[in-house]
Amino acid sequence: MHRTWLLLLACVALNAQTKDSVLIITDAEGVAGICRQEQTEPTNAELQKLLTGEVNAAVSGFLRGGAKEVVVWDGHDGSRTLSVATINQAAKLIIGSLGPKMLLDRGFGAVAFVGQHARANRERAVMAHSYSSLGIQKLTMNGKEVGEIETRTALAGWFGVPVILLSGDQAAAEDLRAIVPEAETAVVKESLGYYGCMSLSASAAQSMIEQRAMEAWKKRASIRPYKVEGAVEITMELTTRSTPSPEATLGAGVERIGPRTLRFRGKDFMEAWTRWSGR
Ligand SMILES: [Zn+2]
């Protein structure tokens, strides 16, 4: 084959994100069997094993459903939980933090959450928080309390990408279905309180995740991207220990509306999101 063609093919293989590609965003607090704070330490051996099992189940399900590429972002606390040594060999692993666009501008066909928890202040939800339990007391978008599920689903929607699957506790599943009713969910545990749950076994959870991932991929064309239209306002109430200095300089579109609360405004979702992400 001509060298130019070989080069071109190599480039295509490395940049293979297409409509046949799915991005899995992982977290810890929604994994089956993870219900205590110390289990969420990113290098906790039990967490690594359980999350890897759930991720690999989702990868298998998507591939069985017809996806051509699965990219996994180790999204929990500094990308220290997953490893290429144990990830499904057909998947690619992203290690490290992502910018505000979270690579969604690369043209993924779908997004999935594995091990996801519900937003801060959600009742009956295992270790529910919004991005940081230590730093953020409450996050709202256009007046509604939100967390990773709502904001990242809106980010995917901005790029026309649907969130097709979530695995986590029953509260996280309900939160996604409230904004994407067609999404598939795998409820791997039921919250009995912030640090209490009734969980499926790892193998039962993984079988369910694999099955739901396969179904989600097959029906992805019928799952609508979640679009937040118009001007957007994000407010962030910080925890007492994160109280900002009154002298802190705030960027464009950011105001202090209380001793611990900042407001980020944008003409649209992306502007408000970028301002909040770059805080
Ligand atoms: Zn999280």
Boltz pocket constraint, residues with backbone or C-beta under 6 A from the ligand:
constraints:
  - pocket:
      binder: B
      contacts: [[A, 27], [A, 28], [A, 75], [A, 117], [A, 129], [A, 131], [A, 148]]
      max_distance: 6.0
